[in-house]
């Protein structure tokens, strides 16, 4: 009888426990991939939020800057044109 228990224990050690260990390692690797994916998505979300925040500010700046620059450009352009009367 003792031999049967030893063989059963040996089988558990060699097959069952190793099989479950491999499954745990695979699960750990899969979870690591999920974490990396989520971190990448979070980074992309943060970059998108920053872009969305900057965009209206940029548009407002351009909308204000262009009319301020146009008179200067117009004056420069008029100063270069030869006038023929």
Backbone bond lengths (Angstrom), bond angles and torsions (degrees), N, CA, C in turn:
res aa  C-N    CA-C-N  psi(-1)  N-CA   C-N-CA  omega(-1)  CA-C   N-CA-C  phi
1 X - - - 1.440 - - 1.520 112.18 -
2 X 1.312 114.70 -38.84 1.454 119.11 -176.99 1.527 110.49 -61.08
3 X 1.314 115.73 -38.99 1.467 119.85 -179.72 1.530 110.96 -61.18
4 X 1.298 118.30 -38.79 1.463 122.59 179.87 1.522 111.74 -63.65
5 X 1.306 117.57 -41.17 1.464 121.36 178.21 1.525 110.70 -67.20
6 X 1.323 117.04 -38.79 1.463 120.87 179.44 1.521 110.19 -66.17
7 X 1.331 116.30 -42.05 1.467 120.23 178.52 1.528 110.45 -65.17
8 X 1.321 116.31 -39.15 1.468 120.71 178.47 1.528 110.45 -64.98
9 X 1.310 116.11 -42.72 1.465 120.66 177.85 1.521 110.47 -63.97
10 X 1.327 116.53 -42.22 1.462 120.99 178.70 1.527 110.39 -61.91
11 X 1.350 117.47 -42.06 1.458 121.18 178.48 1.528 110.15 -62.82
12 X 1.345 116.37 -41.82 1.459 119.95 177.66 1.518 110.71 -59.36
13 X 1.301 116.87 -45.83 1.460 121.70 -178.40 1.521 111.73 -64.73
14 X 1.311 116.17 -42.51 1.456 120.77 -173.53 1.526 113.27 -82.83
15 X 1.301 117.91 -34.80 1.458 119.86 -172.89 1.524 113.15 -110.45
16 X 1.303 115.96 -62.12 1.462 120.08 -173.29 1.529 112.78 -63.10
17 X 1.318 115.69 -50.82 1.464 119.40 -177.01 1.527 110.22 -65.52
18 X 1.324 117.55 -42.07 1.464 120.15 178.25 1.524 111.55 -64.74
19 X 1.322 116.21 -38.62 1.458 120.46 177.77 1.527 110.82 -61.50
20 X 1.320 115.98 -45.25 1.466 119.70 179.27 1.527 111.19 -68.80
21 X 1.309 116.58 -34.03 1.467 120.24 177.41 1.525 109.91 -64.27
22 X 1.344 116.71 -43.72 1.472 120.49 177.19 1.526 110.82 -61.00
23 X 1.332 116.38 -41.18 1.471 120.43 179.26 1.528 110.30 -63.83
24 X 1.325 116.84 -40.61 1.467 120.09 177.79 1.525 111.76 -65.11
25 X 1.314 116.26 -40.91 1.468 119.86 177.78 1.518 110.61 -63.31
26 X 1.334 116.24 -43.64 1.468 120.52 178.61 1.528 110.61 -62.68
27 X 1.320 117.00 -42.40 1.466 120.83 177.92 1.528 110.91 -62.49
28 X 1.314 116.24 -42.00 1.464 120.89 177.82 1.527 110.52 -60.88
29 X 1.326 116.82 -44.53 1.468 120.53 179.36 1.525 110.90 -63.85
30 X 1.327 116.84 -41.24 1.466 120.56 178.15 1.524 110.76 -63.71
31 X 1.324 116.90 -42.76 1.463 120.22 178.71 1.524 111.24 -65.24
32 X 1.310 116.98 -36.09 1.464 120.47 176.06 1.525 110.48 -62.23
33 X 1.314 116.77 -41.27 1.467 120.50 177.18 1.528 110.80 -64.38
34 X 1.319 117.70 -39.66 1.463 121.51 178.00 1.522 110.11 -63.11
35 X 1.324 116.52 -43.94 1.474 120.42 178.69 1.524 110.17 -61.09
36 X 1.313 117.45 -45.67 1.469 120.80 178.91 1.520 110.95 -61.15
37 X 1.311 116.88 -42.75 1.462 121.63 178.70 1.526 110.13 -60.90
38 X 1.328 115.92 -46.53 1.468 120.06 -179.06 1.524 111.45 -64.99
39 X 1.327 116.72 -39.24 1.464 119.59 178.06 1.519 110.63 -64.78
40 X 1.344 116.96 -39.74 1.462 120.21 177.38 1.524 110.28 -63.88
41 X 1.321 116.64 -42.04 1.466 120.54 179.04 1.526 110.48 -65.63
42 X 1.334 116.91 -39.45 1.462 120.70 178.62 1.528 110.15 -64.09
43 X 1.328 115.86 -42.27 1.466 120.08 178.01 1.526 110.01 -62.12
44 X 1.329 116.50 -44.42 1.463 120.45 178.63 1.525 110.42 -62.66
45 X 1.328 117.42 -39.70 1.460 121.09 178.23 1.523 110.48 -63.28
46 X 1.333 117.34 -44.58 1.463 121.22 179.73 1.532 110.56 -63.58
47 X 1.321 117.44 -41.09 1.464 120.55 177.76 1.522 110.94 -65.05
48 X 1.325 117.06 -39.27 1.462 121.03 178.30 1.521 110.92 -65.16
49 X 1.328 116.05 -43.56 1.468 119.62 178.43 1.531 110.68 -61.84
50 X 1.332 116.72 -41.34 1.464 120.39 178.91 1.524 110.36 -64.19
51 X 1.325 116.80 -41.61 1.466 120.71 178.77 1.520 110.81 -63.81
52 X 1.330 115.89 -43.95 1.473 119.94 -179.76 1.523 110.18 -63.42
53 X 1.312 116.96 -35.44 1.459 120.40 178.39 1.520 110.91 -70.51
54 X 1.328 117.51 -40.06 1.470 121.23 -178.22 1.518 112.40 -73.91
55 X 1.315 118.10 -32.16 1.462 120.87 -173.22 1.532 113.25 -59.07
56 X 1.329 120.02 -51.31 1.467 118.42 179.65 1.529 112.12 -62.45
57 X 1.312 116.94 -34.98 1.461 120.21 178.20 1.521 109.59 -65.03
58 X 1.317 116.67 -43.04 1.456 121.32 179.44 1.527 111.09 -64.23
59 X 1.319 116.24 -44.43 1.468 120.31 179.25 1.528 109.96 -62.41
60 X 1.326 117.02 -43.11 1.460 121.18 179.25 1.517 110.14 -62.23
61 X 1.318 117.43 -42.62 1.462 120.73 179.07 1.523 110.19 -61.52
62 X 1.322 116.55 -48.96 1.465 119.82 -179.05 1.526 111.01 -62.57
63 X 1.302 115.59 -40.02 1.462 120.33 -179.73 1.530 110.56 -62.66
64 X 1.324 116.57 -33.48 1.456 121.35 179.12 1.527 111.11 -83.38
65 X 1.322 117.84 -38.74 1.462 122.04 -174.24 1.525 112.42 -71.24
66 X 1.304 117.95 -39.65 1.465 120.61 -175.79 1.527 111.71 -61.13
67 X 1.319 119.92 -49.52 1.470 117.81 178.52 1.533 112.84 -63.05
68 X 1.295 118.02 -28.89 1.460 120.32 178.32 1.520 111.62 -73.24
69 X 1.320 117.32 -31.44 1.459 121.34 -178.73 1.532 112.75 -84.09
70 X 1.297 117.62 -28.46 1.465 120.39 -175.81 1.526 113.21 -59.20
71 X 1.320 120.51 -45.50 1.473 117.88 178.67 1.529 112.03 -59.40
72 X 1.304 118.91 -38.02 1.461 121.36 177.87 1.523 110.56 -65.09
73 X 1.318 117.18 -41.81 1.461 121.04 178.34 1.533 110.13 -65.34
74 X 1.291 115.60 -40.71 1.465 120.49 179.49 1.528 110.02 -63.30
75 X 1.344 117.91 -45.26 1.461 121.99 178.46 1.520 111.16 -60.75
76 X 1.318 117.33 -41.55 1.462 120.97 178.28 1.521 110.56 -65.00
77 X 1.308 116.40 -41.99 1.457 121.56 -179.13 1.531 110.18 -64.67
78 X 1.318 117.11 -44.93 1.465 121.63 -179.56 1.530 109.78 -65.12
79 X 1.337 116.69 -37.47 1.473 119.67 179.88 1.504 113.21 -66.24
80 X 1.297 118.89 -22.01 1.464 121.60 -178.00 1.530 111.94 -92.09
81 X 1.309 117.54 -25.64 1.465 121.06 -176.84 1.544 110.84 -67.12
82 X 1.300 115.41 133.30 1.472 117.57 172.73 1.521 108.88 -77.91
83 X 1.280 116.55 135.51 1.468 120.81 179.16 1.537 108.13 -99.83
84 X 1.290 114.35 127.33 1.476 121.21 176.82 1.505 107.65 -117.99
85 X 1.296 114.92 113.78 1.488 119.27 177.57 1.494 109.50 -110.80
